[in-house]
Amino acid sequence: MLLSVILMAVATFLLNLPMGYWRQGVRKFSWQWIVAIHAMVPVIILLRHLMHIGFAWWTFLITIPCYFGGQFVGARLRRRGQ
């Protein structure tokens, strides 16, 4: 179970890298910005079901920082490239 959570956390981080990269290039609070933040939520939920992780409270302590970390690092990569 713990290995599944770790793999899902890594996948969450990696899936959010391009979304953070995209988010950095659009106007704040525009529809593209909102989509860039929220588009991966259904994918993450699907991953939770496919990996039989469920929604135990402690799994969120690992995955939520990875979600926002991927967004942050993706945005940082875009800023660094400009």
GIZIGI-V76432 format. One record per residue. N is the residue number from 1. RES is the residue in one letter. SS is DSSP state (@ for helix, = for strand, . for the rest). NEAR is the number of other ideal C-beta (glycine too) atoms within 12 Angstrom. Layout:
# GIZIGI-V76432
[[N/RES/SS/NEAR] [N/RES/SS/NEAR]]
This chain:
# GIZIGI-V76432
[[1/M/./15] [2/L/@/14] [3/L/@/13] [4/S/@/22] [5/V/@/26] [6/I/@/18] [7/L/@/23] [8/M/@/34] [9/A/@/32] [10/V/@/22] [11/A/@/27] [12/T/@/36] [13/F/@/29] [14/L/@/25] [15/L/@/29] [16/N/@/36] [17/L/@/29] [18/P/@/23] [19/M/@/37] [20/G/@/33] [21/Y/@/26] [22/W/@/25] [23/R/@/35] [24/Q/@/27] [25/G/./21] [26/V/./20] [27/R/./12] [28/K/./14] [29/F/./12] [30/S/./14] [31/W/@/14] [32/Q/@/18] [33/W/@/21] [34/I/@/17] [35/V/@/17] [36/A/@/31] [37/I/@/27] [38/H/@/19] [39/A/@/22] [40/M/@/31] [41/V/@/22] [42/P/@/13] [43/V/@/22] [44/I/@/32] [45/I/@/20] [46/L/@/16] [47/L/@/28] [48/R/@/26] [49/H/@/15] [50/L/@/15] [51/M/./24] [52/H/./16] [53/I/./28] [54/G/./19] [55/F/./15] [56/A/./16] [57/W/@/10] [58/W/@/15] [59/T/@/29] [60/F/@/21] [61/L/@/13] [62/I/@/28] [63/T/@/36] [64/I/@/21] [65/P/@/18] [66/C/@/31] [67/Y/@/36] [68/F/@/23] [69/G/@/24] [70/G/@/34] [71/Q/@/34] [72/F/@/23] [73/V/@/25] [74/G/@/30] [75/A/@/29] [76/R/@/18] [77/L/@/22] [78/R/@/22] [79/R/@/15] [80/R/@/11] [81/G/@/11] [82/Q/./10]]
